[in-house]
Amino acid sequence: MASMGLSIDEQKAVERFRKEVVDPSQTKLVILDFWAEWCGPCKALTPVLEKVSAEYAEKGVVLAKINVDEEQFIAAQFQVRSIPTVYAMFQGQPVADLTSARSESQLKAALDQLLTQLPVQSGAADGAPGAPQGPSPEEIAQFVKVGEEALAAGDPQGAASIFAQITEFAEDNAPAHAGLVRALVLLGEVEQAKQVMEVIDSDPRLATDPAIAPARSALELAGTRVDDGELAGLRTAAEADPANMDAQLAYAEAAFAAGQRDAAADTLLAMIAADREWNEGAARAKLLKIFEATGLEDEWVVGVRRRLSRVLFG
């Protein structure tokens, strides 16, 4: 959970969450219960959660409770819309939604399945010899994959949270840093994205890694963002004079920066169809940069690449 750009109270909330949930979840399976005093179903579920977590303590299961009235920022980060909401957390990430497990048998069945899949440390004392010190490179790669999947699914908030967590325990992981920049750009948090890029550029290992290139492209494209009035003006100018390539390119750049990637792609593809050699192939180069910034495996990119192939090769 990124802490850049947050208020003092929000930073304190993040720190509490890190101590009460994220840190224990590095080796334990944390049952995270979002509740409130006024919630009747929450009061009915609490004894079940407490009983099962106590019985599973030796297996490495612990219970953490988040009062949504007191920790509204944390609840918002998890997009909690109703309570009780219950997640299983491991190594800082939600690994299962346990909200529907309302009985002891249902909850135990869900936990048993998770415990066979995750390297949860048993109830031995913290700090004991051989205790895990953090996720393995393979696990980190898997977390990065989950973050990329969140981006591709149109969930930049979730992706940003995942990538930010990875960068905290894997400071030299270039794909995670790149993913965080791209997610922040999609959220419109360009200044925070620039701060992350400054961190990247301060580390030669990260700055020269090929995985950073898409993040640089995303940040560069975000630099053409304009307000709604200017965007409307650029669109009007482009529609009024389709032969004016400069006007078309200016609108395409601003549209993509504003999150209107279909409009940007449509405009650039029309430019390429009309004159692919204009300005040394500027429209095609811009479209390829958009592909790089978005991610070559993104379904939207795959679809637009097919359209580009039809334009180029008939």
Secondary structure, 3 states (H helix, E strand, C coil): CCCCCCCHHHHHHHHHHHHHHHCHHHCCEEEEEEECCCCHHHHHHHHHHHHHHHHCHHHCEEEEEEECCCCHHHHHHCCCCCCCEEEEEECCEEEEECCCCCCHHHHHHHHHHHHHHCCCCCCCCCCCCCCCCCCCHHHHHHHHHHHHHHHHCCCHHHHHHHHHHHHHHCCCCHHHHHHHHHHHHHCCCHHHHHHHHHHHHCCHHHHCCHHHHHHHHHHHHHCCCCCHHHHHHHHHHHHHCCCCHHHHHHHHHHHHHCCCHHHHHHHHHHHHHHHCCHHHCHHHHHHHHHHHHHCCCCHHHHHHHHHHHHHHHC
